[in-house]
Amino acid sequence: ITFLYEDNKKRIWAGSANRGISIYNPTTGTFSALKDPALQKITVSAIRMTPGGEIWIGSRQNGLLRYRESSHTFESVTADGQSGLSSNNIKYIFTDSKKRIWIASEEGLNLFNEKQQIFYNYNYDQADPNGLSNDDINFIFEDRSGALWIAMNNTGICRYSPNLTYFKNYDAQSNGSFLPSNIVWSFYEDDDGELLIGTENGLTIYNPRTRSSRIVNTENSPLSHNTIRHIHKDKAGFFWLASDGGGLIRFDKKTGRIKTYLNDPTDSTSLSNNRLRYIFPRDAGSLWVATLEGLNIFNFKANTFKLLQKSTSSKNSLSDDRILSIYQYRDGPLFIGTYNGLSLYNEKTNTFRNFHKDKDNPSSISSNIVISVLHRREDPEDVFWVGTSEGLNRFNLSTGEFKSFTTRDGLPNNIIYSIEEDRQGHLWMATNKGLSQMDVEAQHFRNFNLKDGLRNDEFSANASIALKNGQLWFGGVEGITAFTPEEIGINENVPPIAITSFSIYDKELPVDSILAVKPRIDLSYTDKFFKIQFAALEFTNPLKNRYKYKLEGFDSKWIDAGYNHSASYTNLDGGEYVFRVIASNNDGVWNEKGLEIPIYIKPPFWETVWFIGALISLVLLGIAFFVHLRLNAIKRQREELKEKVRERTAELLKRNVELKRSQAEQKRILHNVEEGFFLLDSGMKIQSAYSKSLETILEDEAIAERPIFDVLAGHIGEKEMDMTRDYLNMLFEDTLDEELIASLNPLNRIKTIFKNVDDTLTTKYLDFRFKRITEFDKISGIIATVSDVTEEHLLGIKLAETEAKSKKQMEWMLGILHIEPHMLIEFNESAHRELDYINTIMAGSDSTADYPRLSEQIARSLHLIKGNANLLNLEYFANMVHRIEEKSNKLCCRSPLSGSDFIPVFMDLDRLKKELNELGKLIERMARFSSDTSGNGKKQGKKNDLIHTLRNYADKIASEMGLRVHLKAQAFQTHNIPLKQLMVLKDIFIQLVRNSLSHGIEPPEERRERGKQETGTIEISVEKEADSMLFIRYTDDGRGLQYDKIKQKACTRTAHDNTELEKWSKPELAELIFEPGFTSKEKADMYSGRGMGMDLVRDRLKKYGGGIEVESKEGEYCTFIIKLSLTHRN
């Protein structure tokens, strides 16, 4: 006999090896033989009657026989045919409670499909941790919950629960997987049933019917980026892909053609950013495109993008440029989820209505990070569901109010990545800890995680779709989870409960054996710790079974143990207790009756009734004895108290006399101390005890009991008052170190204003000091002193001014020691002449004066003074004049201009004149020590020093500008040039050297590229002297005049237009450099850029009966021919 089976008629079927099957009928007590040639060739390994009445006979190595008893016919089913049977070696046949037929074989599990008459196979898959542990199966059993227990050969037991198979997981590692990556970002269901899936490694096009797929990524197509965050199909049939770094992609699924739209920094109509998050249809010819740098309106007919961004100047702009999602319900506003709030865009008014989290408003949105939005079919039109990083929100558009749902309400996690609605109107949320189903009407959540069959419980933002067949697909970081919500039932099995362990310390008791004999468990008071373990005998999803327990007599309410299935107790008092435990299955169906165990703890002898009674009697006797002793002690204490009262009264009289003497001494001190002394209480009021000097210093006699802020009001500014209030409040805070905050005292040498009787004002400098008063480790008040330090403060200011003046003169002396005295004298006299000239022209002006012209004349004089100061390296005066020059140049841009506008400039000029006077005094003292200060020697020295000084000046400017220059003047002899004309030439040369270095001489690297020497050359020579006229040639070998740049600047700064300038000759263009205010430099600096230099040169020469002409060759040289009369007087 190889197998025995009892059918529903109580008959026993006995299978054999190659000898058929014997059937025993217990009713008649007879055997009958089932013989057939097919049975003579097999070893029977399994027999089972099917729900249809057939007898299925499994064999070893020969497959399956289907026996129809009514017709006595056999049908052979083998693995070699079209049946789908996985193996011919049948080990067991089983029919479950759903009348499904299962066949265990040595090559997998088989499930018979009654309609198609084929078998579905379940085999071992190494990549599936929730599958079979191997293919060799010995036995199948079904428990009361409908779960199948499958006995494996050598690898234990596998449990198959139909209630945990509603989730289908797809990942990149499974056999035949259609995913190129486990990280899934987006879905789209096409009209032909194909699914387009955006992943981290490209786009997958999957056909669920044929299970075929193709992948489009950067390796096999022109796709610009593999990460596809969102997919949209337009009415023309094109798919639009939002990539995370590769811009907007248009994809033709039929032809495979791809067109990419990227950000172009030079094109304002291009995409604002290449990192996209969402695409939403706008109309037939445009899309909404969400990026991390704003919202784009893409007109794909014109191929242009229009950008909407956050504006700091408008509250009605987009709340944040980093956009996560876009949603629109019918013709309502456009919902835009961002990293900083929810924006509702009204395209008709081009305005945004923004919603942000407000901690003080419980009806505000729960988080500023808005990830997903959905309108539920059965909800009113103004109700939306908003997923955020801190929970789910029900949003009423009409009222603007939000109601939030978080983990406190049943969500598994507060991050809501996406929201979908099933056909029953339930909401499904993807979170960071699995999936959650919300029954909106009951506001109840049902959560699913790894324990329920999910491959992964962390999902991706907006990676979900509701398919037309009712399935929901969610993408995450470990693939896809797909399911049909209607197929997810509720496990109604009430779980039985069993005690699995009862231990005292680490010693386990045989609790079943004890309770079988006794009605309770008896413990001793020495058993100070015991632990009870229990289990719900429901194995659909045992990891989600929940428990509650209570020890009656100790616990006042049920203890929610969650998934924990043990309870521990320590140091319980003696007495009777009842331990109760209830449990639920994985779907929250509770066994409310539960299980209970009576427990008795034997108390120690000192807790017994007889011991307590004896103890009470002893205590009562002790109390009586104590009362007797206490009454005698009270009598003695009364006598002692009378004696102490007499002594205390005498002591108080003595202290009263001492107190009056102390008060008198305190009064004398307060009336004679020079400093202001007072006390502040915690209310910042000045106490009645203060020094008489305080009234004199603060010029106020009504001080007592007034807040210090009232006393100081009107004497210090509002800012200082606020700082004083903050500082004094900090002094009353125990947590702040007094020495640490002492530097924050705003009344340290504070400037105060007091009004005199005659309404004049007096300024005082007062110095306040504060010290805490501490009593019993608490701050009770502040001691304050105030001193009048006005004289000391003013003396310090005067001393500082004197020191500054001495320091300045010392700096001047060190700076001018290298300069010849006669050159300093000439500089001082020249500067005074220019300042006198400015005073003269302004003194003769009236309301009808040409102030813009006067402003230009002032600028010229200042330009001359600054040039002479730079020539002698007098940086102090050069910088001072440069600042005045900048202030003066700003007047040229002001319109209209009046005489009062020049007041600030004249104040600075007055300070300049005083400084020049100081310099003059210093020069006079230095001149006394100069031996060469007379007659011809002085004149000759001036002439010889000019070229030397110009060289130094050129070297200084060139060094600052990063240039190299050599000034040649061998052909420039000064002995025949009068001193006054020589000084004119000095001013001319200063401007020309500036001009050469600012516009002409190139940097060394540029000169090297042009084939020139790295060091530029400036050459000054006397061409001829004729008819009392001097002709001087000034040449530099730099860039020459840049005529294109002159024309460009002339168009913007003069009245000439470009058409006119194009007709001009180069000499005509060269004349522009002498026009007032003309410069080719973009920005003025210390040496050039104000348009004064060349104008000043021509004007200066004209006054001395001379002139200037220019010759230039671009890229090679620039030459100025200077004509100067030797006899003309200005």
GIPE-V869342 format. One record per residue. N is the residue number from 1. RES is the residue in one letter. NEAR is the number of other ideal C-beta (glycine too) atoms within 10 Angstrom. Layout:
N:RES:NEAR + N:RES:NEAR
This chain:
1:I:10 + 2:T:18 + 3:F:19 + 4:L:12 + 5:Y:19 + 6:E:13 + 7:D:15 + 8:N:7 + 9:K:10 + 10:K:10 + 11:R:15 + 12:I:14 + 13:W:20 + 14:A:18 + 15:G:24 + 16:S:16 + 17:A:13 + 18:N:11 + 19:R:15 + 20:G:18 + 21:I:23 + 22:S:16 + 23:I:18 + 24:Y:16 + 25:N:13 + 26:P:11 + 27:T:8 + 28:T:8 + 29:G:7 + 30:T:9 + 31:F:11 + 32:S:12 + 33:A:10 + 34:L:18 + 35:K:12 + 36:D:14 + 37:P:8 + 38:A:16 + 39:L:21 + 40:Q:11 + 41:K:10 + 42:I:25 + 43:T:16 + 44:V:27 + 45:S:22 + 46:A:23 + 47:I:23 + 48:R:19 + 49:M:20 + 50:T:15 + 51:P:11 + 52:G:10 + 53:G:11 + 54:E:17 + 55:I:21 + 56:W:20 + 57:I:28 + 58:G:27 + 59:S:25 + 60:R:17 + 61:Q:13 + 62:N:19 + 63:G:22 + 64:L:25 + 65:L:24 + 66:R:15 + 67:Y:20 + 68:R:13 + 69:E:13 + 70:S:7 + 71:S:7 + 72:H:9 + 73:T:10 + 74:F:16 + 75:E:11 + 76:S:14 + 77:V:22 + 78:T:15 + 79:A:18 + 80:D:9 + 81:G:10 + 82:Q:8 + 83:S:17 + 84:G:17 + 85:L:23 + 86:S:20 + 87:S:21 + 88:N:20 + 89:N:18 + 90:I:28 + 91:K:20 + 92:Y:21 + 93:I:25 + 94:F:18 + 95:T:17 + 96:D:17 + 97:S:11 + 98:K:9 + 99:K:10 + 100:R:15 + 101:I:20 + 102:W:22 + 103:I:27 + 104:A:26 + 105:S:26 + 106:E:18 + 107:E:17 + 108:G:20 + 109:L:24 + 110:N:26 + 111:L:15 + 112:F:22 + 113:N:12 + 114:E:12 + 115:K:5 + 116:Q:9 + 117:Q:11 + 118:I:15 + 119:F:22 + 120:Y:12 + 121:N:17 + 122:Y:18 + 123:N:15 + 124:Y:17 + 125:D:12 + 126:Q:8 + 127:A:11 + 128:D:15 + 129:P:8 + 130:N:14 + 131:G:14 + 132:L:19 + 133:S:16 + 134:N:16 + 135:D:19 + 136:D:19 + 137:I:27 + 138:N:13 + 139:F:15 + 140:I:21 + 141:F:14 + 142:E:17 + 143:D:16 + 144:R:11 + 145:S:20 + 146:G:16 + 147:A:21 + 148:L:18 + 149:W:14 + 150:I:23 + 151:A:16 + 152:M:18 + 153:N:15 + 154:N:8 + 155:T:14 + 156:G:10 + 157:I:11 + 158:C:20 + 159:R:14 + 160:Y:20 + 161:S:19 + 162:P:18 + 163:N:20 + 164:L:19 + 165:T:12 + 166:Y:17 + 167:F:19 + 168:K:14 + 169:N:18 + 170:Y:20 + 171:D:19 + 172:A:19 + 173:Q:12 + 174:S:15 + 175:N:9 + 176:G:6 + 177:S:15 + 178:F:20 + 179:L:24 + 180:P:20 + 181:S:21 + 182:N:21 + 183:I:19 + 184:V:30 + 185:W:24 + 186:S:26 + 187:F:22 + 188:Y:19 + 189:E:19 + 190:D:15 + 191:D:8 + 192:D:8 + 193:G:14 + 194:E:20 + 195:L:21 + 196:L:22 + 197:I:29 + 198:G:27 + 199:T:26 + 200:E:20 + 201:N:18 + 202:G:22 + 203:L:26 + 204:T:24 + 205:I:19 + 206:Y:20 + 207:N:15 + 208:P:16 + 209:R:8 + 210:T:9 + 211:R:9 + 212:S:11 + 213:S:18 + 214:R:14 + 215:I:19 + 216:V:23 + 217:N:18 + 218:T:13 + 219:E:11 + 220:N:11 + 221:S:15 + 222:P:12 + 223:L:20 + 224:S:19 + 225:H:21 + 226:N:21 + 227:T:21 + 228:I:29 + 229:R:25 + 230:H:26 + 231:I:24 + 232:H:18 + 233:K:18 + 234:D:16 + 235:K:9 + 236:A:10 + 237:G:11 + 238:F:16 + 239:F:20 + 240:W:23 + 241:L:29 + 242:A:27 + 243:S:24 + 244:D:18 + 245:G:13 + 246:G:21 + 247:G:21 + 248:L:25 + 249:I:24 + 250:R:16 + 251:F:23 + 252:D:13 + 253:K:18 + 254:K:7 + 255:T:7 + 256:G:12 + 257:R:12 + 258:I:16 + 259:K:14 + 260:T:18 + 261:Y:23 + 262:L:15 + 263:N:17 + 264:D:11 + 265:P:6 + 266:T:5 + 267:D:11 + 268:S:11 + 269:T:12 + 270:S:17 + 271:L:22 + 272:S:21 + 273:N:20 + 274:N:20 + 275:R:19 + 276:L:30 + 277:R:23 + 278:Y:23 + 279:I:25 + 280:F:19 + 281:P:15 + 282:R:17 + 283:D:9 + 284:A:9 + 285:G:13 + 286:S:19 + 287:L:21 + 288:W:22 + 289:V:30 + 290:A:25 + 291:T:24 + 292:L:17 + 293:E:17 + 294:G:19 + 295:L:26 + 296:N:27 + 297:I:16 + 298:F:21 + 299:N:15 + 300:F:18 + 301:K:9 + 302:A:10 + 303:N:11 + 304:T:17 + 305:F:25 + 306:K:13 + 307:L:19 + 308:L:21 + 309:Q:13 + 310:K:19 + 311:S:11 + 312:T:6 + 313:S:5 + 314:S:10 + 315:K:11 + 316:N:14 + 317:S:18 + 318:L:22 + 319:S:24 + 320:D:24 + 321:D:21 + 322:R:18 + 323:I:27 + 324:L:23 + 325:S:23 + 326:I:24 + 327:Y:20 + 328:Q:19 + 329:Y:17 + 330:R:6 + 331:D:5 + 332:G:15 + 333:P:18 + 334:L:18 + 335:F:24 + 336:I:29 + 337:G:27 + 338:T:24 + 339:Y:16 + 340:N:17 + 341:G:22 + 342:L:29 + 343:S:25 + 344:L:20 + 345:Y:21 + 346:N:13 + 347:E:13 + 348:K:6 + 349:T:9 + 350:N:10 + 351:T:14 + 352:F:24 + 353:R:16 + 354:N:19 + 355:F:20 + 356:H:14 + 357:K:18 + 358:D:10 + 359:K:6 + 360:D:5 + 361:N:11 + 362:P:11 + 363:S:12 + 364:S:19 + 365:I:24 + 366:S:22 + 367:S:23 + 368:N:19 + 369:I:21 + 370:V:29 + 371:I:22 + 372:S:24 + 373:V:23 + 374:L:20 + 375:H:21 + 376:R:16 + 377:R:8 + 378:E:9 + 379:D:16 + 380:P:11 + 381:E:11 + 382:D:13 + 383:V:16 + 384:F:24 + 385:W:22 + 386:V:27 + 387:G:29 + 388:T:25 + 389:S:17 + 390:E:17 + 391:G:23 + 392:L:25 + 393:N:25 + 394:R:17 + 395:F:22 + 396:N:14 + 397:L:18 + 398:S:9 + 399:T:9 + 400:G:13 + 401:E:16 + 402:F:22 + 403:K:13 + 404:S:22 + 405:F:22 + 406:T:17 + 407:T:14 + 408:R:9 + 409:D:13 + 410:G:14 + 411:L:20 + 412:P:19 + 413:N:20 + 414:N:21 + 415:I:22 + 416:I:31 + 417:Y:23 + 418:S:22 + 419:I:24 + 420:E:19 + 421:E:21 + 422:D:18 + 423:R:12 + 424:Q:10 + 425:G:13 + 426:H:17 + 427:L:21 + 428:W:21 + 429:M:29 + 430:A:30 + 431:T:24 + 432:N:15 + 433:K:17 + 434:G:23 + 435:L:25 + 436:S:22 + 437:Q:18 + 438:M:23 + 439:D:13 + 440:V:16 + 441:E:9 + 442:A:7 + 443:Q:12 + 444:H:13 + 445:F:18 + 446:R:18 + 447:N:20 + 448:F:24 + 449:N:18 + 450:L:13 + 451:K:16 + 452:D:23 + 453:G:19 + 454:L:21 + 455:R:20 + 456:N:20 + 457:D:23 + 458:E:16 + 459:F:28 + 460:S:21 + 461:A:23 + 462:N:27 + 463:A:25 + 464:S:27 + 465:I:22 + 466:A:17 + 467:L:15 + 468:K:9 + 469:N:9 + 470:G:14 + 471:Q:18 + 472:L:21 + 473:W:21 + 474:F:27 + 475:G:31 + 476:G:27 + 477:V:15 + 478:E:20 + 479:G:23 + 480:I:26 + 481:T:27 + 482:A:19 + 483:F:23 + 484:T:16 + 485:P:18 + 486:E:12 + 487:E:12 + 488:I:16 + 489:G:10 + 490:I:12 + 491:N:21 + 492:E:9 + 493:N:22 + 494:V:16 + 495:P:24 + 496:P:13 + 497:I:22 + 498:A:14 + 499:I:17 + 500:T:13 + 501:S:14 + 502:F:22 + 503:S:16 + 504:I:16 + 505:Y:10 + 506:D:7 + 507:K:8 + 508:E:12 + 509:L:15 + 510:P:9 + 511:V:17 + 512:D:10 + 513:S:9 + 514:I:15 + 515:L:15 + 516:A:8 + 517:V:6 + 518:K:11 + 519:P:9 + 520:R:14 + 521:I:21 + 522:D:12 + 523:L:19 + 524:S:12 + 525:Y:16 + 526:T:9 + 527:D:17 + 528:K:14 + 529:F:13 + 530:F:21 + 531:K:16 + 532:I:22 + 533:Q:17 + 534:F:23 + 535:A:20 + 536:A:24 + 537:L:18 + 538:E:26 + 539:F:19 + 540:T:22 + 541:N:20 + 542:P:18 + 543:L:10 + 544:K:19 + 545:N:21 + 546:R:19 + 547:Y:24 + 548:K:18 + 549:Y:22 + 550:K:19 + 551:L:18 + 552:E:14 + 553:G:14 + 554:F:14 + 555:D:15 + 556:S:6 + 557:K:7 + 558:W:13 + 559:I:14 + 560:D:10 + 561:A:16 + 562:G:9 + 563:Y:11 + 564:N:12 + 565:H:21 + 566:S:15 + 567:A:19 + 568:S:10 + 569:Y:18 + 570:T:9 + 571:N:7 + 572:L:18 + 573:D:12 + 574:G:14 + 575:G:13 + 576:E:11 + 577:Y:20 + 578:V:14 + 579:F:24 + 580:R:16 + 581:V:26 + 582:I:21 + 583:A:27 + 584:S:20 + 585:N:26 + 586:N:26 + 587:D:18 + 588:G:13 + 589:V:16 + 590:W:16 + 591:N:19 + 592:E:10 + 593:K:10 + 594:G:16 + 595:L:16 + 596:E:14 + 597:I:20 + 598:P:15 + 599:I:23 + 600:Y:15 + 601:I:21 + 602:K:14 + 603:P:14 + 604:P:12 + 605:F:8 + 606:W:9 + 607:E:13 + 608:T:13 + 609:V:7 + 610:W:8 + 611:F:13 + 612:I:10 + 613:G:10 + 614:A:11 + 615:L:11 + 616:I:9 + 617:S:9 + 618:L:10 + 619:V:10 + 620:L:10 + 621:L:9 + 622:G:10 + 623:I:10 + 624:A:9 + 625:F:10 + 626:F:10 + 627:V:9 + 628:H:10 + 629:L:9 + 630:R:10 + 631:L:9 + 632:N:9 + 633:A:10 + 634:I:9 + 635:K:9 + 636:R:9 + 637:Q:11 + 638:R:9 + 639:E:8 + 640:E:9 + 641:L:9 + 642:K:9 + 643:E:9 + 644:K:10 + 645:V:10 + 646:R:9 + 647:E:9 + 648:R:10 + 649:T:10 + 650:A:9 + 651:E:10 + 652:L:9 + 653:L:9 + 654:K:10 + 655:R:10 + 656:N:10 + 657:V:9 + 658:E:9 + 659:L:10 + 660:K:10 + 661:R:10 + 662:S:11 + 663:Q:11 + 664:A:9 + 665:E:10 + 666:Q:11 + 667:K:12 + 668:R:10 + 669:I:10 + 670:L:16 + 671:H:10 + 672:N:10 + 673:V:14 + 674:E:12 + 675:E:14 + 676:G:23 + 677:F:18 + 678:F:22 + 679:L:16 + 680:L:20 + 681:D:15 + 682:S:11 + 683:G:8 + 684:M:17 + 685:K:18 + 686:I:21 + 687:Q:13 + 688:S:10 + 689:A:13 + 690:Y:17 + 691:S:20 + 692:K:15 + 693:S:20 + 694:L:23 + 695:E:14 + 696:T:13 + 697:I:18 + 698:L:21 + 699:E:13 + 700:D:15 + 701:E:10 + 702:A:9 + 703:I:18 + 704:A:13 + 705:E:11 + 706:R:13 + 707:P:15 + 708:I:20 + 709:F:15 + 710:D:14 + 711:V:17 + 712:L:19 + 713:A:11 + 714:G:11 + 715:H:19 + 716:I:19 + 717:G:12 + 718:E:8 + 719:K:9 + 720:E:16 + 721:M:16 + 722:D:12 + 723:M:17 + 724:T:20 + 725:R:15 + 726:D:11 + 727:Y:17 + 728:L:19 + 729:N:12 + 730:M:14 + 731:L:19 + 732:F:17 + 733:E:9 + 734:D:9 + 735:T:5 + 736:L:12 + 737:D:7 + 738:E:13 + 739:E:6 + 740:L:9 + 741:I:13 + 742:A:14 + 743:S:7 + 744:L:13 + 745:N:18 + 746:P:17 + 747:L:21 + 748:N:13 + 749:R:15 + 750:I:21 + 751:K:14 + 752:T:21 + 753:I:12 + 754:F:15 + 755:K:12 + 756:N:9 + 757:V:5 + 758:D:5 + 759:D:6 + 760:T:8 + 761:L:8 + 762:T:11 + 763:T:11 + 764:K:17 + 765:Y:18 + 766:L:22 + 767:D:19 + 768:F:19 + 769:R:14 + 770:F:17 + 771:K:13 + 772:R:13 + 773:I:13 + 774:T:12 + 775:E:8 + 776:F:5 + 777:D:6 + 778:K:9 + 779:I:15 + 780:S:13 + 781:G:19 + 782:I:19 + 783:I:13 + 784:A:20 + 785:T:17 + 786:V:21 + 787:S:17 + 788:D:19 + 789:V:17 + 790:T:17 + 791:E:9 + 792:E:12 + 793:H:17 + 794:L:12 + 795:L:11 + 796:G:13 + 797:I:10 + 798:K:10 + 799:L:10 + 800:A:10 + 801:E:10 + 802:T:10 + 803:E:10 + 804:A:10 + 805:K:11 + 806:S:10 + 807:K:10 + 808:K:13 + 809:Q:14 + 810:M:10 + 811:E:12 + 812:W:19 + 813:M:12 + 814:L:9 + 815:G:15 + 816:I:21 + 817:L:8 + 818:H:9 + 819:I:19 + 820:E:19 + 821:P:19 + 822:H:19 + 823:M:20 + 824:L:20 + 825:I:18 + 826:E:18 + 827:F:22 + 828:N:19 + 829:E:13 + 830:S:16 + 831:A:26 + 832:H:15 + 833:R:13 + 834:E:20 + 835:L:18 + 836:D:12 + 837:Y:15 + 838:I:22 + 839:N:14 + 840:T:9 + 841:I:15 + 842:M:18 + 843:A:7 + 844:G:9 + 845:S:14 + 846:D:6 + 847:S:7 + 848:T:6 + 849:A:15 + 850:D:11 + 851:Y:21 + 852:P:14 + 853:R:12 + 854:L:19 + 855:S:21 + 856:E:19 + 857:Q:16 + 858:I:25 + 859:A:23 + 860:R:21 + 861:S:23 + 862:L:27 + 863:H:26 + 864:L:23 + 865:I:26 + 866:K:26 + 867:G:23 + 868:N:25 + 869:A:20 + 870:N:23 + 871:L:25 + 872:L:21 + 873:N:15 + 874:L:22 + 875:E:15 + 876:Y:15 + 877:F:23 + 878:A:19 + 879:N:14 + 880:M:19 + 881:V:28 + 882:H:20 + 883:R:11 + 884:I:23 + 885:E:23 + 886:E:12 + 887:K:15 + 888:S:24 + 889:N:19 + 890:K:13 + 891:L:19 + 892:C:17 + 893:C:9 + 894:R:12 + 895:S:7 + 896:P:7 + 897:L:17 + 898:S:10 + 899:G:14 + 900:S:7 + 901:D:14 + 902:F:21 + 903:I:9 + 904:P:14 + 905:V:20 + 906:F:15 + 907:M:12 + 908:D:17 + 909:L:22 + 910:D:12 + 911:R:12 + 912:L:19 + 913:K:15 + 914:K:10 + 915:E:16 + 916:L:20 + 917:N:12 + 918:E:14 + 919:L:20 + 920:G:16 + 921:K:11 + 922:L:16 + 923:I:21 + 924:E:12 + 925:R:10 + 926:M:16 + 927:A:13 + 928:R:8 + 929:F:8 + 930:S:13 + 931:S:6 + 932:D:11 + 933:T:14 + 934:S:9 + 935:G:7 + 936:N:7 + 937:G:12 + 938:K:16 + 939:K:15 + 940:Q:14 + 941:G:16 + 942:K:20 + 943:K:15 + 944:N:13 + 945:D:18 + 946:L:21 + 947:I:17 + 948:H:12 + 949:T:20 + 950:L:22 + 951:R:17 + 952:N:17 + 953:Y:22 + 954:A:24 + 955:D:15 + 956:K:15 + 957:I:22 + 958:A:21 + 959:S:11 + 960:E:12 + 961:M:15 + 962:G:9 + 963:L:24 + 964:R:18 + 965:V:23 + 966:H:14 + 967:L:22 + 968:K:14 + 969:A:18 + 970:Q:9 + 971:A:12 + 972:F:19 + 973:Q:12 + 974:T:19 + 975:H:8 + 976:N:10 + 977:I:21 + 978:P:13 + 979:L:14 + 980:K:12 + 981:Q:18 + 982:L:15 + 983:M:17 + 984:V:22 + 985:L:25 + 986:K:20 + 987:D:19 + 988:I:23 + 989:F:27 + 990:I:25 + 991:Q:22 + 992:L:25 + 993:V:27 + 994:R:22 + 995:N:21 + 996:S:27 + 997:L:24 + 998:S:19 + 999:H:22 + 1000:G:23 + 1001:I:28 + 1002:E:19 + 1003:P:14 + 1004:P:16 + 1005:E:10 + 1006:E:14 + 1007:R:20 + 1008:R:12 + 1009:E:10 + 1010:R:11 + 1011:G:6 + 1012:K:18 + 1013:Q:12 + 1014:E:13 + 1015:T:14 + 1016:G:25 + 1017:T:18 + 1018:I:25 + 1019:E:18 + 1020:I:22 + 1021:S:15 + 1022:V:17 + 1023:E:13 + 1024:K:9 + 1025:E:13 + 1026:A:8 + 1027:D:7 + 1028:S:10 + 1029:M:15 + 1030:L:20 + 1031:F:15 + 1032:I:22 + 1033:R:17 + 1034:Y:23 + 1035:T:21 + 1036:D:25 + 1037:D:22 + 1038:G:26 + 1039:R:23 + 1040:G:19 + 1041:L:22 + 1042:Q:17 + 1043:Y:17 + 1044:D:9 + 1045:K:13 + 1046:I:20 + 1047:K:17 + 1048:Q:14 + 1049:K:19 + 1050:A:21 + 1051:C:15 + 1052:T:6 + 1053:R:15 + 1054:T:13 + 1055:A:7 + 1056:H:13 + 1057:D:10 + 1058:N:10 + 1059:T:8 + 1060:E:12 + 1061:L:18 + 1062:E:8 + 1063:K:7 + 1064:W:17 + 1065:S:9 + 1066:K:15 + 1067:P:11 + 1068:E:10 + 1069:L:17 + 1070:A:18 + 1071:E:16 + 1072:L:21 + 1073:I:23 + 1074:F:16 + 1075:E:15 + 1076:P:16 + 1077:G:14 + 1078:F:18 + 1079:T:21 + 1080:S:19 + 1081:K:15 + 1082:E:7 + 1083:K:7 + 1084:A:16 + 1085:D:12 + 1086:M:16 + 1087:Y:23 + 1088:S:22 + 1089:G:16 + 1090:R:22 + 1091:G:24 + 1092:M:27 + 1093:G:24 + 1094:M:23 + 1095:D:22 + 1096:L:22 + 1097:V:22 + 1098:R:18 + 1099:D:14 + 1100:R:20 + 1101:L:20 + 1102:K:11 + 1103:K:12 + 1104:Y:20 + 1105:G:16 + 1106:G:23 + 1107:G:13 + 1108:I:20 + 1109:E:12 + 1110:V:18 + 1111:E:16 + 1112:S:24 + 1113:K:12 + 1114:E:13 + 1115:G:12 + 1116:E:12 + 1117:Y:18 + 1118:C:26 + 1119:T:16 + 1120:F:22 + 1121:I:15 + 1122:I:23 + 1123:K:16 + 1124:L:22 + 1125:S:17 + 1126:L:17 + 1127:T:11 + 1128:H:15 + 1129:R:8 + 1130:N:8
